[in-house]
Amino acid sequence: MKKEANDYYWRLMLFSGILMIVSFIITFLMVIRIIPEPYYSLSFLTYAMSFFGLYLFLYVYYQYVAAEKEDSLIDEI
């Protein structure tokens, strides 16, 4: 695999992790009532961020692992 593609996948993995962590922090701030109640309707946004982060992480991980296996199969031939 090319180094540029490897860096791209790692950046996407980090971005997905950051999305999940930020959504967790925002949800935690809602639970301990630092964020006031009128903004609780934004919780759907935090759920969307969390699910998008999880989807992005799984997609990138699958692509990264699949690309590694494909490269190793080509090297064996």
Phi and psi restraints in degrees (range 20) as a CNS / XPLOR table:
assign (resid 1 and name C) (resid 2 and name N)
       (resid 2 and name CA) (resid 2 and name C) 1.0 -71.6 20.0 2
assign (resid 2 and name N) (resid 2 and name CA)
       (resid 2 and name C) (resid 3 and name N) 1.0 150.4 20.0 2
assign (resid 2 and name C) (resid 3 and name N)
       (resid 3 and name CA) (resid 3 and name C) 1.0 -62.6 20.0 2
assign (resid 3 and name N) (resid 3 and name CA)
       (resid 3 and name C) (resid 4 and name N) 1.0 -36.6 20.0 2
assign (resid 3 and name C) (resid 4 and name N)
       (resid 4 and name CA) (resid 4 and name C) 1.0 -63.4 20.0 2
assign (resid 4 and name N) (resid 4 and name CA)
       (resid 4 and name C) (resid 5 and name N) 1.0 -42.1 20.0 2
assign (resid 4 and name C) (resid 5 and name N)
       (resid 5 and name CA) (resid 5 and name C) 1.0 -66.6 20.0 2
assign (resid 5 and name N) (resid 5 and name CA)
       (resid 5 and name C) (resid 6 and name N) 1.0 -39.4 20.0 2
assign (resid 5 and name C) (resid 6 and name N)
       (resid 6 and name CA) (resid 6 and name C) 1.0 -61.0 20.0 2
assign (resid 6 and name N) (resid 6 and name CA)
       (resid 6 and name C) (resid 7 and name N) 1.0 -46.3 20.0 2
assign (resid 6 and name C) (resid 7 and name N)
       (resid 7 and name CA) (resid 7 and name C) 1.0 -63.2 20.0 2
assign (resid 7 and name N) (resid 7 and name CA)
       (resid 7 and name C) (resid 8 and name N) 1.0 -38.8 20.0 2
assign (resid 7 and name C) (resid 8 and name N)
       (resid 8 and name CA) (resid 8 and name C) 1.0 -61.2 20.0 2
assign (resid 8 and name N) (resid 8 and name CA)
       (resid 8 and name C) (resid 9 and name N) 1.0 -45.5 20.0 2
assign (resid 8 and name C) (resid 9 and name N)
       (resid 9 and name CA) (resid 9 and name C) 1.0 -65.7 20.0 2
assign (resid 9 and name N) (resid 9 and name CA)
       (resid 9 and name C) (resid 10 and name N) 1.0 -39.9 20.0 2
assign (resid 9 and name C) (resid 10 and name N)
       (resid 10 and name CA) (resid 10 and name C) 1.0 -66.4 20.0 2
assign (resid 10 and name N) (resid 10 and name CA)
       (resid 10 and name C) (resid 11 and name N) 1.0 -38.0 20.0 2
assign (resid 10 and name C) (resid 11 and name N)
       (resid 11 and name CA) (resid 11 and name C) 1.0 -63.8 20.0 2
assign (resid 11 and name N) (resid 11 and name CA)
       (resid 11 and name C) (resid 12 and name N) 1.0 -42.3 20.0 2
assign (resid 11 and name C) (resid 12 and name N)
       (resid 12 and name CA) (resid 12 and name C) 1.0 -64.7 20.0 2
assign (resid 12 and name N) (resid 12 and name CA)
       (resid 12 and name C) (resid 13 and name N) 1.0 -37.7 20.0 2
assign (resid 12 and name C) (resid 13 and name N)
       (resid 13 and name CA) (resid 13 and name C) 1.0 -64.3 20.0 2
assign (resid 13 and name N) (resid 13 and name CA)
       (resid 13 and name C) (resid 14 and name N) 1.0 -42.8 20.0 2
assign (resid 13 and name C) (resid 14 and name N)
       (resid 14 and name CA) (resid 14 and name C) 1.0 -64.0 20.0 2
assign (resid 14 and name N) (resid 14 and name CA)
       (resid 14 and name C) (resid 15 and name N) 1.0 -41.4 20.0 2
assign (resid 14 and name C) (resid 15 and name N)
       (resid 15 and name CA) (resid 15 and name C) 1.0 -61.9 20.0 2
assign (resid 15 and name N) (resid 15 and name CA)
       (resid 15 and name C) (resid 16 and name N) 1.0 -42.2 20.0 2
assign (resid 15 and name C) (resid 16 and name N)
       (resid 16 and name CA) (resid 16 and name C) 1.0 -66.2 20.0 2
assign (resid 16 and name N) (resid 16 and name CA)
       (resid 16 and name C) (resid 17 and name N) 1.0 -38.5 20.0 2
assign (resid 16 and name C) (resid 17 and name N)
       (resid 17 and name CA) (resid 17 and name C) 1.0 -64.7 20.0 2
assign (resid 17 and name N) (resid 17 and name CA)
       (resid 17 and name C) (resid 18 and name N) 1.0 -40.6 20.0 2
assign (resid 17 and name C) (resid 18 and name N)
       (resid 18 and name CA) (resid 18 and name C) 1.0 -63.5 20.0 2
assign (resid 18 and name N) (resid 18 and name CA)
       (resid 18 and name C) (resid 19 and name N) 1.0 -41.5 20.0 2
assign (resid 18 and name C) (resid 19 and name N)
       (resid 19 and name CA) (resid 19 and name C) 1.0 -58.9 20.0 2
assign (resid 19 and name N) (resid 19 and name CA)
       (resid 19 and name C) (resid 20 and name N) 1.0 -44.8 20.0 2
assign (resid 19 and name C) (resid 20 and name N)
       (resid 20 and name CA) (resid 20 and name C) 1.0 -67.1 20.0 2
assign (resid 20 and name N) (resid 20 and name CA)
       (resid 20 and name C) (resid 21 and name N) 1.0 -39.7 20.0 2
assign (resid 20 and name C) (resid 21 and name N)
       (resid 21 and name CA) (resid 21 and name C) 1.0 -66.6 20.0 2
assign (resid 21 and name N) (resid 21 and name CA)
       (resid 21 and name C) (resid 22 and name N) 1.0 -43.2 20.0 2
assign (resid 21 and name C) (resid 22 and name N)
       (resid 22 and name CA) (resid 22 and name C) 1.0 -63.3 20.0 2
assign (resid 22 and name N) (resid 22 and name CA)
       (resid 22 and name C) (resid 23 and name N) 1.0 -42.5 20.0 2
assign (resid 22 and name C) (resid 23 and name N)
       (resid 23 and name CA) (resid 23 and name C) 1.0 -65.3 20.0 2
assign (resid 23 and name N) (resid 23 and name CA)
       (resid 23 and name C) (resid 24 and name N) 1.0 -35.8 20.0 2
assign (resid 23 and name C) (resid 24 and name N)
       (resid 24 and name CA) (resid 24 and name C) 1.0 -65.5 20.0 2
assign (resid 24 and name N) (resid 24 and name CA)
       (resid 24 and name C) (resid 25 and name N) 1.0 -43.0 20.0 2
assign (resid 24 and name C) (resid 25 and name N)
       (resid 25 and name CA) (resid 25 and name C) 1.0 -63.3 20.0 2
assign (resid 25 and name N) (resid 25 and name CA)
       (resid 25 and name C) (resid 26 and name N) 1.0 -44.0 20.0 2
assign (resid 25 and name C) (resid 26 and name N)
       (resid 26 and name CA) (resid 26 and name C) 1.0 -63.1 20.0 2
assign (resid 26 and name N) (resid 26 and name CA)
       (resid 26 and name C) (resid 27 and name N) 1.0 -42.7 20.0 2
assign (resid 26 and name C) (resid 27 and name N)
       (resid 27 and name CA) (resid 27 and name C) 1.0 -63.5 20.0 2
assign (resid 27 and name N) (resid 27 and name CA)
       (resid 27 and name C) (resid 28 and name N) 1.0 -40.9 20.0 2
assign (resid 27 and name C) (resid 28 and name N)
       (resid 28 and name CA) (resid 28 and name C) 1.0 -62.6 20.0 2
assign (resid 28 and name N) (resid 28 and name CA)
       (resid 28 and name C) (resid 29 and name N) 1.0 -41.0 20.0 2
assign (resid 28 and name C) (resid 29 and name N)
       (resid 29 and name CA) (resid 29 and name C) 1.0 -64.4 20.0 2
assign (resid 29 and name N) (resid 29 and name CA)
       (resid 29 and name C) (resid 30 and name N) 1.0 -31.0 20.0 2
assign (resid 29 and name C) (resid 30 and name N)
       (resid 30 and name CA) (resid 30 and name C) 1.0 -70.6 20.0 2
assign (resid 30 and name N) (resid 30 and name CA)
       (resid 30 and name C) (resid 31 and name N) 1.0 -39.0 20.0 2
assign (resid 30 and name C) (resid 31 and name N)
       (resid 31 and name CA) (resid 31 and name C) 1.0 -66.3 20.0 2
assign (resid 31 and name N) (resid 31 and name CA)
       (resid 31 and name C) (resid 32 and name N) 1.0 -41.1 20.0 2
assign (resid 31 and name C) (resid 32 and name N)
       (resid 32 and name CA) (resid 32 and name C) 1.0 -88.4 20.0 2
assign (resid 32 and name N) (resid 32 and name CA)
       (resid 32 and name C) (resid 33 and name N) 1.0 10.1 20.0 2
assign (resid 32 and name C) (resid 33 and name N)
       (resid 33 and name CA) (resid 33 and name C) 1.0 64.0 20.0 2
assign (resid 33 and name N) (resid 33 and name CA)
       (resid 33 and name C) (resid 34 and name N) 1.0 32.6 20.0 2
assign (resid 33 and name C) (resid 34 and name N)
       (resid 34 and name CA) (resid 34 and name C) 1.0 -79.9 20.0 2
assign (resid 34 and name N) (resid 34 and name CA)
       (resid 34 and name C) (resid 35 and name N) 1.0 -38.1 20.0 2
assign (resid 34 and name C) (resid 35 and name N)
       (resid 35 and name CA) (resid 35 and name C) 1.0 -83.5 20.0 2
assign (resid 35 and name N) (resid 35 and name CA)
       (resid 35 and name C) (resid 36 and name N) 1.0 125.5 20.0 2
assign (resid 35 and name C) (resid 36 and name N)
       (resid 36 and name CA) (resid 36 and name C) 1.0 -67.5 20.0 2
assign (resid 36 and name N) (resid 36 and name CA)
       (resid 36 and name C) (resid 37 and name N) 1.0 159.2 20.0 2
assign (resid 36 and name C) (resid 37 and name N)
       (resid 37 and name CA) (resid 37 and name C) 1.0 -58.2 20.0 2
assign (resid 37 and name N) (resid 37 and name CA)
       (resid 37 and name C) (resid 38 and name N) 1.0 -35.2 20.0 2
assign (resid 37 and name C) (resid 38 and name N)
       (resid 38 and name CA) (resid 38 and name C) 1.0 -59.1 20.0 2
assign (resid 38 and name N) (resid 38 and name CA)
       (resid 38 and name C) (resid 39 and name N) 1.0 -20.6 20.0 2
assign (resid 38 and name C) (resid 39 and name N)
       (resid 39 and name CA) (resid 39 and name C) 1.0 -95.0 20.0 2
assign (resid 39 and name N) (resid 39 and name CA)
       (resid 39 and name C) (resid 40 and name N) 1.0 4.6 20.0 2
assign (resid 39 and name C) (resid 40 and name N)
       (resid 40 and name CA) (resid 40 and name C) 1.0 -65.4 20.0 2
assign (resid 40 and name N) (resid 40 and name CA)
       (resid 40 and name C) (resid 41 and name N) 1.0 -21.5 20.0 2
assign (resid 40 and name C) (resid 41 and name N)
       (resid 41 and name CA) (resid 41 and name C) 1.0 -65.3 20.0 2
assign (resid 41 and name N) (resid 41 and name CA)
       (resid 41 and name C) (resid 42 and name N) 1.0 -18.3 20.0 2
assign (resid 41 and name C) (resid 42 and name N)
       (resid 42 and name CA) (resid 42 and name C) 1.0 -76.5 20.0 2
assign (resid 42 and name N) (resid 42 and name CA)
       (resid 42 and name C) (resid 43 and name N) 1.0 -2.2 20.0 2
assign (resid 42 and name C) (resid 43 and name N)
       (resid 43 and name CA) (resid 43 and name C) 1.0 -61.9 20.0 2
assign (resid 43 and name N) (resid 43 and name CA)
       (resid 43 and name C) (resid 44 and name N) 1.0 -28.9 20.0 2
assign (resid 43 and name C) (resid 44 and name N)
       (resid 44 and name CA) (resid 44 and name C) 1.0 -62.8 20.0 2
assign (resid 44 and name N) (resid 44 and name CA)
       (resid 44 and name C) (resid 45 and name N) 1.0 -32.8 20.0 2
assign (resid 44 and name C) (resid 45 and name N)
       (resid 45 and name CA) (resid 45 and name C) 1.0 -65.9 20.0 2
assign (resid 45 and name N) (resid 45 and name CA)
       (resid 45 and name C) (resid 46 and name N) 1.0 -40.1 20.0 2
assign (resid 45 and name C) (resid 46 and name N)
       (resid 46 and name CA) (resid 46 and name C) 1.0 -67.3 20.0 2
assign (resid 46 and name N) (resid 46 and name CA)
       (resid 46 and name C) (resid 47 and name N) 1.0 -37.5 20.0 2
assign (resid 46 and name C) (resid 47 and name N)
       (resid 47 and name CA) (resid 47 and name C) 1.0 -63.5 20.0 2
assign (resid 47 and name N) (resid 47 and name CA)
       (resid 47 and name C) (resid 48 and name N) 1.0 -42.0 20.0 2
assign (resid 47 and name C) (resid 48 and name N)
       (resid 48 and name CA) (resid 48 and name C) 1.0 -63.0 20.0 2
assign (resid 48 and name N) (resid 48 and name CA)
       (resid 48 and name C) (resid 49 and name N) 1.0 -42.4 20.0 2
assign (resid 48 and name C) (resid 49 and name N)
       (resid 49 and name CA) (resid 49 and name C) 1.0 -61.6 20.0 2
assign (resid 49 and name N) (resid 49 and name CA)
       (resid 49 and name C) (resid 50 and name N) 1.0 -42.2 20.0 2
assign (resid 49 and name C) (resid 50 and name N)
       (resid 50 and name CA) (resid 50 and name C) 1.0 -65.4 20.0 2
assign (resid 50 and name N) (resid 50 and name CA)
       (resid 50 and name C) (resid 51 and name N) 1.0 -47.0 20.0 2
assign (resid 50 and name C) (resid 51 and name N)
       (resid 51 and name CA) (resid 51 and name C) 1.0 -67.3 20.0 2
assign (resid 51 and name N) (resid 51 and name CA)
       (resid 51 and name C) (resid 52 and name N) 1.0 -37.5 20.0 2
assign (resid 51 and name C) (resid 52 and name N)
       (resid 52 and name CA) (resid 52 and name C) 1.0 -65.5 20.0 2
assign (resid 52 and name N) (resid 52 and name CA)
       (resid 52 and name C) (resid 53 and name N) 1.0 -40.7 20.0 2
assign (resid 52 and name C) (resid 53 and name N)
       (resid 53 and name CA) (resid 53 and name C) 1.0 -62.2 20.0 2
assign (resid 53 and name N) (resid 53 and name CA)
       (resid 53 and name C) (resid 54 and name N) 1.0 -42.7 20.0 2
assign (resid 53 and name C) (resid 54 and name N)
       (resid 54 and name CA) (resid 54 and name C) 1.0 -65.2 20.0 2
assign (resid 54 and name N) (resid 54 and name CA)
       (resid 54 and name C) (resid 55 and name N) 1.0 -44.0 20.0 2
assign (resid 54 and name C) (resid 55 and name N)
       (resid 55 and name CA) (resid 55 and name C) 1.0 -61.2 20.0 2
assign (resid 55 and name N) (resid 55 and name CA)
       (resid 55 and name C) (resid 56 and name N) 1.0 -45.8 20.0 2
assign (resid 55 and name C) (resid 56 and name N)
       (resid 56 and name CA) (resid 56 and name C) 1.0 -63.0 20.0 2
assign (resid 56 and name N) (resid 56 and name CA)
       (resid 56 and name C) (resid 57 and name N) 1.0 -41.6 20.0 2
assign (resid 56 and name C) (resid 57 and name N)
       (resid 57 and name CA) (resid 57 and name C) 1.0 -62.0 20.0 2
assign (resid 57 and name N) (resid 57 and name CA)
       (resid 57 and name C) (resid 58 and name N) 1.0 -47.9 20.0 2
assign (resid 57 and name C) (resid 58 and name N)
       (resid 58 and name CA) (resid 58 and name C) 1.0 -65.7 20.0 2
assign (resid 58 and name N) (resid 58 and name CA)
       (resid 58 and name C) (resid 59 and name N) 1.0 -39.5 20.0 2
assign (resid 58 and name C) (resid 59 and name N)
       (resid 59 and name CA) (resid 59 and name C) 1.0 -63.0 20.0 2
assign (resid 59 and name N) (resid 59 and name CA)
       (resid 59 and name C) (resid 60 and name N) 1.0 -47.9 20.0 2
assign (resid 59 and name C) (resid 60 and name N)
       (resid 60 and name CA) (resid 60 and name C) 1.0 -66.4 20.0 2
assign (resid 60 and name N) (resid 60 and name CA)
       (resid 60 and name C) (resid 61 and name N) 1.0 -41.0 20.0 2
assign (resid 60 and name C) (resid 61 and name N)
       (resid 61 and name CA) (resid 61 and name C) 1.0 -61.7 20.0 2
assign (resid 61 and name N) (resid 61 and name CA)
       (resid 61 and name C) (resid 62 and name N) 1.0 -43.8 20.0 2
assign (resid 61 and name C) (resid 62 and name N)
       (resid 62 and name CA) (resid 62 and name C) 1.0 -62.6 20.0 2
assign (resid 62 and name N) (resid 62 and name CA)
       (resid 62 and name C) (resid 63 and name N) 1.0 -44.9 20.0 2
assign (resid 62 and name C) (resid 63 and name N)
       (resid 63 and name CA) (resid 63 and name C) 1.0 -63.8 20.0 2
assign (resid 63 and name N) (resid 63 and name CA)
       (resid 63 and name C) (resid 64 and name N) 1.0 -40.7 20.0 2
assign (resid 63 and name C) (resid 64 and name N)
       (resid 64 and name CA) (resid 64 and name C) 1.0 -66.6 20.0 2
assign (resid 64 and name N) (resid 64 and name CA)
       (resid 64 and name C) (resid 65 and name N) 1.0 -46.6 20.0 2
assign (resid 64 and name C) (resid 65 and name N)
       (resid 65 and name CA) (resid 65 and name C) 1.0 -68.1 20.0 2
assign (resid 65 and name N) (resid 65 and name CA)
       (resid 65 and name C) (resid 66 and name N) 1.0 -42.3 20.0 2
assign (resid 65 and name C) (resid 66 and name N)
       (resid 66 and name CA) (resid 66 and name C) 1.0 -63.4 20.0 2
assign (resid 66 and name N) (resid 66 and name CA)
       (resid 66 and name C) (resid 67 and name N) 1.0 -39.8 20.0 2
assign (resid 66 and name C) (resid 67 and name N)
       (resid 67 and name CA) (resid 67 and name C) 1.0 -66.8 20.0 2
assign (resid 67 and name N) (resid 67 and name CA)
       (resid 67 and name C) (resid 68 and name N) 1.0 -38.9 20.0 2
assign (resid 67 and name C) (resid 68 and name N)
       (resid 68 and name CA) (resid 68 and name C) 1.0 -64.1 20.0 2
assign (resid 68 and name N) (resid 68 and name CA)
       (resid 68 and name C) (resid 69 and name N) 1.0 -43.8 20.0 2
assign (resid 68 and name C) (resid 69 and name N)
       (resid 69 and name CA) (resid 69 and name C) 1.0 -66.2 20.0 2
assign (resid 69 and name N) (resid 69 and name CA)
       (resid 69 and name C) (resid 70 and name N) 1.0 -38.8 20.0 2
assign (resid 69 and name C) (resid 70 and name N)
       (resid 70 and name CA) (resid 70 and name C) 1.0 -63.9 20.0 2
assign (resid 70 and name N) (resid 70 and name CA)
       (resid 70 and name C) (resid 71 and name N) 1.0 -42.0 20.0 2
assign (resid 70 and name C) (resid 71 and name N)
       (resid 71 and name CA) (resid 71 and name C) 1.0 -63.8 20.0 2
assign (resid 71 and name N) (resid 71 and name CA)
       (resid 71 and name C) (resid 72 and name N) 1.0 -39.6 20.0 2
assign (resid 71 and name C) (resid 72 and name N)
       (resid 72 and name CA) (resid 72 and name C) 1.0 -69.5 20.0 2
assign (resid 72 and name N) (resid 72 and name CA)
       (resid 72 and name C) (resid 73 and name N) 1.0 -34.2 20.0 2
assign (resid 72 and name C) (resid 73 and name N)
       (resid 73 and name CA) (resid 73 and name C) 1.0 -68.0 20.0 2
assign (resid 73 and name N) (resid 73 and name CA)
       (resid 73 and name C) (resid 74 and name N) 1.0 -38.4 20.0 2
assign (resid 73 and name C) (resid 74 and name N)
       (resid 74 and name CA) (resid 74 and name C) 1.0 -65.9 20.0 2
assign (resid 74 and name N) (resid 74 and name CA)
       (resid 74 and name C) (resid 75 and name N) 1.0 -39.3 20.0 2
assign (resid 74 and name C) (resid 75 and name N)
       (resid 75 and name CA) (resid 75 and name C) 1.0 -65.3 20.0 2
assign (resid 75 and name N) (resid 75 and name CA)
       (resid 75 and name C) (resid 76 and name N) 1.0 -30.9 20.0 2
assign (resid 75 and name C) (resid 76 and name N)
       (resid 76 and name CA) (resid 76 and name C) 1.0 -72.3 20.0 2
assign (resid 76 and name N) (resid 76 and name CA)
       (resid 76 and name C) (resid 77 and name N) 1.0 -27.6 20.0 2
